[in-house]
Amino acid sequence: MSKRTEKPDLNEIRTRIDSIDRELQRLLNERAKCAQRVAEIKAADAAGEAPVFYRPEREAQILARLKRENEGPLSDDDMARLFREIISCCLSLEQPLTIAYLGPAGTYTEAAAIKQFGHFASTRALASIDEVFREVESESVHYGVVPVENSTEGMVNHTLDCFMSSPLRICAEVELPIHHALIAAMNADSESICEIYSHQQSFAQCRRWLDAHYPGVDRIPVNSNAEAARLVASKPGTAAIAGEMAAERYGLRVLSVSIEDQPDNKTRFLVIGKQKVGPSGDDKTSILVSTRNEPGALYRVLEPFHRHGISLTRIETRPSKTGSWSYVFFIDFDGHETDDEIRAVLGEVGLVAMEVKSLGSYPRGVV
């Protein structure tokens, strides 16, 4: 006859949790002391220049290793998100960061900034993508976060155009799943909605859902989803398409969730700054290539990538601002600009293009 297994005592488990919490607290403070020591070493080695404390390639390596070594029951992504906040807290001891983003408060760009830098960084909402670039260029903030691409609607051309004249570089990328909600004032009746406000891209991403549920209702485009949320908070009979973060920020009621037509809808954001980012082992590079509008121009630019086996992840074309009948190609590809193979390819592209401008190499998004 088998011996009955005794049921664990709840108090014993709670005592064990308290013990683990104390050990975690000790280890977190030990990690924070190491971060402070890192700051001291960087400051001493700066040789009169401003030391660089934020190292996206190092953070990407840490988060990738944590996900690789995770044994559960916490998911890999949850483990990475927890450590993102730990890294954010420790980095704030080295250098408190201020991050500009395309506002107003409550936008997906704010969510992307928090996802990349954690809650221990200060954020500053700005009215336009141009302003984000200008604030980073003037060093009024340390870094900026701007949208660059949506999986449903394509590239954000305004961001691409800003890179043409800006000296800033891409330091990191952030991918954010985009889940739209229909939100309205707390006392709103979903049956009495006569106007819906949102950004034009959000309308496009929710077109089929709106046609099915609110046919004939006026759709009024505004500068951002957060601006739409702010407007409907005091306007009866209206609703907004925005994220649930905006509903919480502006005290609104969520009428419907996940109304986007494509369930895997994502937006890619870029972290912009002045520093060159070292290799992480899993990197992407972005460049601008200017060519004349003549037969075979694009082929001559792309052929070296094919010959060297470099995978292209994005090609976009924009009219050049410097002359008529010339074009600028925005090209993203796998690898770091310091890799021998990449250097060889860029050298060959430089021989057939009017101009090649590196926008930077940066780690592939991890979380």
Sequence and secondary structure as in RCSB ss.txt:
>XXXX:A:sequence
MSKRTEKPDLNEIRTRIDSIDRELQRLLNERAKCAQRVAEIKAADAAGEAPVFYRPEREAQILARLKRENEGPLS
DDDMARLFREIISCCLSLEQPLTIAYLGPAGTYTEAAAIKQFGHFASTRALASIDEVFREVESESVHYGVVPVEN
STEGMVNHTLDCFMSSPLRICAEVELPIHHALIAAMNADSESICEIYSHQQSFAQCRRWLDAHYPGVDRIPVNSN
AEAARLVASKPGTAAIAGEMAAERYGLRVLSVSIEDQPDNKTRFLVIGKQKVGPSGDDKTSILVSTRNEPGALYR
VLEPFHRHGISLTRIETRPSKTGSWSYVFFIDFDGHETDDEIRAVLGEVGLVAMEVKSLGSYPRGVV
>XXXX:A:secstr
         HHHHHHHHHHHHHHHHHHHHHHHHHHHHHHHHHHHTSTTS      HHHHHHHHHHHHHH  SSS 
HHHHHHHHHHHHHHHHHHH   EEEEESSTTSHHHHHHHHHH TTSEEEEESSHHHHHHHHHTTSSSEEEEEEEE
TTTEE HHHHHHHHH   EEEEEEEEE   EEEE TT  GGG  EEEE HHHHHHTHHHHHHHSTT EEEE S H
HHHHHHHTT TTEEEEE HHHHHHTT EEEEE   SSTT EEEEEEEES      SSEEEEEEEEEES TTHHHH
HHHHHHHTT  EEEEEEEE SSSTTEEEEEEEEES TTSHHHHHHHHHHHHHSSEEEEEEEEE    
